[in-house]
């Protein structure tokens, strides 16, 4: 088997050109197909084999499907001639995926897209007759296989700078052209994506702008990681963000909404029950709100211990009829059976937060 090794695979990381557009495309595509993603086991890779890679896995962690995107912005519409070099690279990507050592299921398939937020105008003239296909808002995705035969022949012919081998042309069967309805400027793209978060998640998330920037932060983490040994491999965990990690992000965001609503409705009663004075309420609420991130942080052992304690002692819930009564009982039971380095006020706040999360997500 050939080894996929190429000293150019880190060029995108070093130059960082166009990465805002690629990250924004990633989020747009994710949100646009969220119904598919939320039912799947998957990973996302940036700036690796391709600008964007979505890999879908079966229960045995074998690849079922790969979608790659060569994502490019342009001030002018794309013509057939301007796309030939990109098509050459996409063909190479298709071959690399076939050779990649990641386990694949018997039903494995791949789709390799050229994606852009400008129109794509494919056209040629044969014996005085014009043939063309436009990919834009009205027709946003087209398979190479579905193009007019004359357009296919024009692509396969290449030009003086770009030529295609028989293997390249065989790989065209996985090629797609896609228009992405994403604004032209980074600022407008972010505003659009905030609206898309709102459309997908609605009021299950408190702050859609914060949700977007949380997602971007995690994508930057894998984007800026250098490919190891100049090899681009799908199983390189340093370049992947997994579906369970993304689900954790979404859970934190949606749990914060539940926590916000819970505090708004019942915070006064909880503080009264736990004997939190008016002087300490602001500090208590700060500990309460910060706890939801810390439950997922492996370095926050006390937070995780409290969360585990409540998960393991949910039977306490059966003996109480109000949230404030149940939280008070959990505080008493924890103090009776466990020790902690936390102060009394912080402990009560963390237990209140863990109670909300465990009650609503398990």
C-alpha positions in Angstrom: 0.0 0.0 0.0 1.3 3.5 -0.8 2.2 5.7 2.1 0.4 9.0 2.0 3.3 11.4 2.6 3.5 14.9 1.4 5.6 17.8 2.7 2.9 20.2 1.6 0.2 19.0 3.9 1.2 21.6 6.5 1.2 24.5 4.1 -2.4 25.5 5.0 -1.6 25.5 8.7 1.4 27.7 8.2 -0.2 30.2 5.9 -3.7 30.2 7.5 -5.1 31.7 4.3 -8.8 31.4 3.9 -9.3 29.5 7.1 -12.0 31.7 8.4 -14.1 30.8 5.4 -13.3 27.1 5.8 -14.3 27.1 9.5 -17.4 29.0 8.7 -18.2 26.6 5.9 -17.7 23.7 8.3 -20.2 25.1 10.7 -22.7 26.0 7.9 -22.5 22.5 6.5 -22.8 20.9 10.0 -25.9 23.0 10.9 -27.4 22.6 7.4 -27.4 18.8 7.9 -27.7 18.7 11.7 -30.5 16.1 11.5 -28.0 13.7 9.9 -25.2 14.5 12.2 -27.2 14.2 15.5 -28.1 10.6 14.5 -24.6 9.6 13.5 -21.2 8.7 14.9 -18.8 11.0 13.1 -15.6 13.1 13.2 -14.6 16.4 11.6 -11.1 17.2 10.3 -9.8 20.5 9.1 -6.8 21.3 6.9 -5.7 17.7 6.5 -6.4 15.5 3.5 -8.7 18.3 2.5 -9.9 21.7 3.7 -12.9 20.0 5.5 -13.5 16.3 6.1 -16.6 14.7 7.6 -16.2 11.0 8.4 -19.2 8.8 9.4 -18.6 5.7 11.4 -20.5 2.5 12.1 -20.7 0.9 15.6 -17.4 -0.8 15.1 -15.7 2.5 14.2 -15.3 1.6 10.6 -15.8 4.3 8.0 -19.2 4.2 6.3 -18.9 7.4 4.4 -16.5 10.3 3.9 -17.4 13.7 2.7 -14.6 16.1 1.8 -14.8 19.7 0.8 -12.3 21.9 -1.0 -13.8 25.1 0.2 -12.9 28.3 -1.7 -14.2 31.8 -1.8 -13.9 34.0 -4.9 -14.9 37.5 -5.9 -15.8 36.3 -9.4 -17.8 33.3 -10.6 -15.9 30.1 -11.2 -15.3 28.9 -14.8 -14.5 25.5 -16.0 -10.9 26.5 -16.8 -10.3 28.0 -13.3 -11.4 24.8 -11.7 -9.2 22.3 -13.4 -6.3 22.5 -10.9 -8.8 22.2 -8.0 -10.4 19.1 -9.7 -7.0 17.6 -10.0 -6.4 18.0 -6.3 -9.8 16.6 -5.5 -9.1 13.5 -7.6 -5.8 13.0 -5.7 -7.8 13.3 -2.4 -10.2 10.6 -3.6 -7.3 8.3 -4.2 -5.7 9.1 -0.9 -8.9 8.2 0.9 -9.0 4.8 -0.9 -5.4 4.1 0.3 -5.8 5.5 3.8 -5.4 2.8 6.4 -8.5 3.7 8.4 -10.8 0.7 8.6 -13.7 0.9 6.2 -17.0 -0.9 6.1 -18.0 -3.0 3.1 -20.5 -0.3 2.2 -18.0 2.5 2.3 -18.5 5.4 0.0 -17.1 8.9 -0.5 -18.2 12.2 -1.9 -15.6 14.8 -2.7 -17.0 18.4 -3.1 -15.7 21.6 -4.6 -17.7 24.1 -2.4 -17.9 27.8 -2.9 -20.1 30.8 -2.0 -20.0 32.1 -5.6 -21.7 30.7 -8.7 -20.0 28.0 -10.8 -20.5 28.4 -14.6 -19.4 25.3 -16.5 -19.7 25.7 -20.3 -18.2 24.7 -23.5 -18.9 24.8 -27.2 -19.0 21.7 -29.5 -19.6 22.1 -33.2 -21.1 25.5 -32.7 -23.5 24.3 -30.0 -23.2 25.7 -26.5 -23.4 23.4 -23.4 -23.5 24.8 -19.9 -24.4 24.1 -16.3 -24.7 26.8 -13.6 -24.4 25.8 -10.0 -25.9 28.6 -7.7 -28.8 29.3 -5.4 -31.3 27.7 -7.8 -29.3 24.5 -8.3 -26.9 24.2 -5.4 -25.4 20.7 -5.9 -24.5 18.7 -9.0 -22.7 15.4 -9.5 -20.0 15.2 -12.1 -21.7 12.0 -13.3 -24.8 14.0 -14.1 -23.1 16.6 -16.2 -23.7 16.8 -20.0 -21.2 14.5 -21.7 -19.7 17.4 -23.6 -18.9 19.2 -20.3 -17.3 15.9 -19.0 -15.2 15.6 -22.1 -14.1 19.2 -21.7 -13.0 18.6 -18.1 -11.2 15.4 -18.9 -9.3 17.1 -21.7 -7.7 19.5 -19.2 -5.5 22.3 -20.6 -1.8 23.0 -21.2 -1.2 23.3 -17.4 -3.4 20.6 -16.0 -3.8 17.1 -17.4 -5.7 14.1 -16.1 -4.6 10.5 -16.0 -7.0 7.5 -16.4 -6.9 7.1 -12.6 -7.7 10.7 -12.1 -10.8 10.4 -14.4 -12.0 7.3 -12.6 -12.0 9.3 -9.4 -14.2 11.9 -10.9 -17.1 9.5 -10.0 -16.9 10.9 -6.5 -16.7 14.5 -7.6 -19.5 17.0 -6.7 -19.8 20.8 -7.3 -21.7 22.7 -4.5 -22.8 26.2 -4.0 -23.0 27.3 -0.3 -25.3 30.1 0.4 -22.8 31.9 2.7 -22.3 35.6 2.7 -19.2 37.1 1.2 -17.5 38.9 4.2 -16.4 37.2 7.4 -18.5 39.6 9.5 -21.7 38.8 7.5 -20.9 35.1 7.6 -20.7 35.1 11.4 -24.0 37.0 11.6 -25.6 34.5 9.3 -24.3 31.5 11.3 -25.7 33.0 14.5 -29.0 33.1 12.8 -28.5 29.5 11.7 -27.8 28.4 15.2 -31.0 30.0 16.3 -32.9 28.3 13.5 -31.5 24.8 14.5 -31.5 25.1 18.3 -34.1 27.8 19.0 -34.6 28.6 22.6 -32.8 25.4 23.8 -29.7 27.6 23.8 -29.5 30.9 25.7 -26.9 32.7 23.6 -26.5 31.6 20.0 -23.6 34.0 19.5 -21.7 32.3 22.3 -22.6 28.9 20.8 -21.1 29.9 17.5 -17.8 31.1 19.1 -17.6 28.0 21.3 -17.8 25.9 18.2 -15.2 28.0 16.4 -12.8 27.8 19.3 -12.9 24.0 19.2 -12.4 23.9 15.4 -9.4 26.2 15.8 -7.8 23.6 18.1 -7.7 21.0 15.4 -7.1 23.4 12.6 -3.8 24.7 14.2 -2.4 21.3 14.9 0.4 20.3 12.5 0.0 17.1 10.6 2.3 14.5 12.2 5.4 13.4 10.2 4.1 15.3 7.1 1.5 12.5 6.7 -2.2 13.2 6.3 -4.1 10.3 7.8 -7.8 10.0 8.7 -7.0 8.2 12.0 -4.8 11.0 13.3 -6.7 11.8 16.5 -4.8 15.2 16.9 -6.6 16.4 13.8 -10.0 15.1 14.6 -12.9 16.4 16.7 -15.2 13.5 17.5 -19.0 13.4 17.6 -19.0 12.7 21.3 -16.9 15.9 21.9 -19.3 17.9 19.8 -22.3 16.4 21.7 -20.6 17.5 25.0 -20.4 21.0 23.6 -24.0 21.0 22.7 -25.0 19.4 26.0 -23.2 22.2 27.9 -24.9 24.8 25.8 -28.4 23.3 26.2 -27.7 22.6 29.9 -26.8 26.2 30.5 -30.2 27.1 29.1 -31.9 24.8 31.6 -29.7 26.1 34.3 -30.5 29.7 33.4 -34.2 29.0 33.4 -34.0 27.0 36.7 -32.1 29.8 38.4 -34.5 32.5 37.1 -37.6 30.6 38.4 -36.2 29.0 41.6 -33.0 30.7 42.6 -34.5 32.7 45.4 -36.1 29.6 46.9 -32.9 27.5 46.7 -30.9 30.2 48.4 -33.4 30.6 51.1 -33.5 26.8 51.7 -29.7 26.5 51.7 -29.4 29.6 53.9 -27.4 31.6 51.4 -27.5 35.2 52.5 -28.3 38.2 50.2 -24.7 39.2 50.6 -23.5 35.8 49.1 -26.1 35.4 46.4 -24.0 36.8 43.6 -21.0 34.6 44.4 -23.3 31.6 44.8 -24.8 32.2 41.3 -21.3 32.6 39.8 -20.2 29.3 41.2 -23.5 27.7 40.0 -23.1 29.0 36.4 -19.4 28.1 36.1 -20.0 24.5 37.3 -21.5 23.3 34.0 -18.3 23.8 32.1 -16.2 22.3 35.0 -18.2 19.1 35.2 -16.6 18.2 31.8 -13.1 19.3 32.8 -10.9 16.3 33.8 -8.8 18.7 36.0 -11.8 19.7 38.1 -11.8 16.6 40.3 -14.1 18.1 43.0 -16.7 19.1 40.5 -16.7 15.7 38.9 -16.8 14.0 42.3 -20.0 15.9 43.2 -21.6 15.2 39.9 -20.8 11.5 40.2 -22.2 11.5 43.8 -25.5 12.8 42.6 -25.7 10.5 39.7 -25.0 7.5 42.0 -27.6 8.7 44.6 -30.5 9.6 42.4 -32.7 7.5 44.7 -32.8 10.7 46.9 -35.0 12.3 44.3 -37.8 9.8 45.1 -38.2 11.1 48.6 -38.8 14.8 47.9 -41.5 16.8 46.2 -39.6 20.1 45.6 -36.3 20.9 44.0 -35.2 23.0 47.0 -36.0 20.2 49.4 -34.1 17.6 47.3 -31.0 19.8 46.9 -31.0 20.5 50.6 -31.1 16.7 51.3 -28.3 16.1 48.8 -26.1 18.7 50.5 -26.8 17.0 53.9 -26.0 13.5 52.6 -22.8 14.6 50.9 -21.5 16.3 54.0 -22.3 13.2 56.0 -20.6 10.7 53.7 -18.0 12.7 51.7 -15.1 15.1 52.3 -14.2 18.1 50.1 -11.7 20.9 49.9 -14.4 23.2 48.8 -15.9 26.0 50.9 -19.5 25.6 52.1 -20.9 28.2 49.8 -19.2 26.8 46.7 -20.2 23.2 47.6 -23.9 24.2 47.8 -23.7 26.0 44.5 -22.0 23.1 42.7 -24.5 20.6 44.2 -27.3 22.8 42.9 -25.8 22.8 39.4 -25.1 19.1 39.4 -28.7 18.5 40.5 -30.1 20.5 37.6 -27.8 18.6 35.1 -28.4 15.1 36.4 -32.2 15.7 36.7 -32.5 17.0 33.2 -30.0 14.9 31.2 -30.0 11.4 32.6 
